């Protein structure tokens, strides 16, 4: 059972999300929060698998809430999906840098949001094609905002570099496995090793690292 916390300051939005989540046999809403501080307290108390987190909330905004969650060792296993109406480069970048595992828009199709919860709960990242394009575009610019620390890929094997490049396409483990003629379990192992070697906080951050390093897949 995938345990989900809903964090949004609009009750109608939370009601809609709850309806979507609870009609799925493998998901359950374990709590709702209307502010950043409430989200932190609720998440620490319930330890959900996934938090659906709005960006704009009273008090602590969603991004600061996410940063504090990622800094809490007790919440290391909790995945966060940013759910917002604002598809803005700054939000995309900051959410990924803060450790978000997914980023979806509130006007996404219901099945896309449910798919995002399942993917993130399984340890994958979920970036919509439009968000992935924005990340690529953002980091293609010389003056892109954000930390300037360069991540070295020297410790990666050739296969790990290849898998990392495919991760940057937003593909699932199954899709990457099909492209590389590997099993999904093998892909999962490679991604775990790459994540550890690069000290990434989430699979979504691997997308940022791969784009910044200029990794591409053969076409």
N, C-alpha and C positions, 0 to 999 in steps of 0.2 A: 504494500500500500504506500503510495506517494503522499506524504503529509505536506500540506501547503499552507502558508500564511499569506493573507491578502493585506497589502499596505497601500491605502489610498485615502485621501481626505474627503472623497465624495462617496456618500453611502450608496447612491444608485450604481456607481461603477463597481463597488465591492459586491453589491447584490448580483450584478450581471456576471462578474467573475466567479462568484460562488455557484451560481446556476450552471455555468459551463463546467467547472471543476467537479461538482458533486454528481453530475449526471454520468460521469465516467466511473466504471466499476473499480478501477485501480487507483483512484485518487480520493483524498478527503481533506477538507478545509479544517485546520485545527485552531484557527484564530484569525481575527481581523484587527487592524490598527488604523487609526486616522492621522497619526503624526509620526515623525521620525523617532522621537523618544519612546512612544508607545510601541513602535515596531521593534526597537532594540530590546525593550523589556519583554515583550511577547516572544520574540525569537529566542532569547536566552532561556525563557521558561519552558517553551514547548519543543525547542530543538527540531524544527521542521526540516524536511529534505529540500524544499524549494520555497523561496520568498518571491512573490510578485510585488515589485516595489515601484511606486510612482516617483517621478523626479521632484515634482513640486508639491511639497507638503508643509504645513505650519511647523514652526520651530526648526528642527533639523530638516534640511531638505533631503531628498532621496540619495544624492551622491555622498553627502557627509555621513548619512546613516550607513550607507554601504561601506565607506572607509572604516567606520568604527566596528562594523560587523567583521570585516576582514582582519582587523587588528585583534580580534578576540579569539584566542586559541580554542575556546570552547565551541566556537561556531565554524570551525574549519571545514566540517562536512556539510554545511548548509550552502546551497547554491542560490544565487540571486539572479532573477531576470528583471531588468528594468522595463517597465511598461509605461509608456508615455504617449502623449499626442504630439510631442515635439521631436521631429527628426532633424536635429541640429548637430553640426560637426562637433561642437564643444561638448555636448552631452555624450555623443558616441565615444569620443576620445576619452573623456574623463571617466565614464562608466567602465570602459575596458581597462583603463589604467588602474582603476580602483578595485578591479577583480570581479566585475560582473561576468556571469557565464552566458548571458543572453540579453538581447535587446530587441523588443518587439513594440509595434505601434498599437495604440488602442483601437484603431480602425482595421486591424488585421482580421482575417477570417477566423471565426471561432476554432475551426480545426487546426489552424496554424498555431494559435496560442496553446491548445492542448498538446500539440506535437512538441512545442517548445518545452513545456513542463516535463514531458517524458524524456526528451533528449537531454536536457540539463540534469535531470535526476539520475540519468544513466552515465553522467560524467562527460557528456559532449557539450559543445558550444552551439548556440543557436543565434546566427546572425542572418537577418533577411538579406536577400541579394542587394537591395538598395543600401542597406547599412554597410555591407561589405565593400560596395563601390565607394562609399564615402570614406571608409578607412583607407582604402588604396589611394584615393585621390588626396586625402589629407597628408599621408606620409610620403607621397610623391613630391610634395612641395618642400623646397629647401628650408623654408622658414616655418615649418610645421610646429605648432605649440607643444609644450610638454617637456619631460625630462630629456636631457641630451646624452645620458649614459648609453654607451654603445654596448650591445650584447654580443659577445663573441660566439661564433658557431664552430670554433676550431675543435671542440671536444665531441662534436657530432660525427657519427659515421656517415658514409655516403647514403645509405638507406634511410637513416634518420633525417638527413637533410631533405631527401625526396619526400618522405612522409610529411615533414613540416611544411613543405611547399604545397602539398595537397590539402593540408589542414587549412591553409590560408585561402583556399577556394570556398571554404564553408561546407565542404562535403562531410557526410557522416562516416563513421568507421566502416560501415558496409559499403558505401560508395567508394571510399578510398581503397578498400580491400579489393573490390572488383577491378579498379583501374590498375592496381599493382600486382594482381594475381596472388594475393595473400589472403589469409583468413582474417576475419574481423578481430579475433583474439590476438593475432600477431600485430595487427595495426594498433590495437589498444595498448599492447606492451611497448611498442615503439614510441607511442605518444606519451606514455607514462615516463619513459626514460628521457625523452626530449624535455618534457616539462620539468623534471628534476634537474637535468643538466643546465637548463637555462634559468632555473629558479623562477619560473613563471607561476603566478598565483591561480591562473585559470587557463583553460584551453583557448578562450577568447583572446587572452593576451598573446598566445602563440601566433595568432593572426597578425597582430601588431608587429611582433618581432620579425616574422617572416617577410612582411611587406617592407619593413624598414631595412631589412638585409637584402632586399631585391630578389628573393627567391621566387622562381616561377616554375610551373610544371610544363613539360614538353607537350606540344600540341601537334 
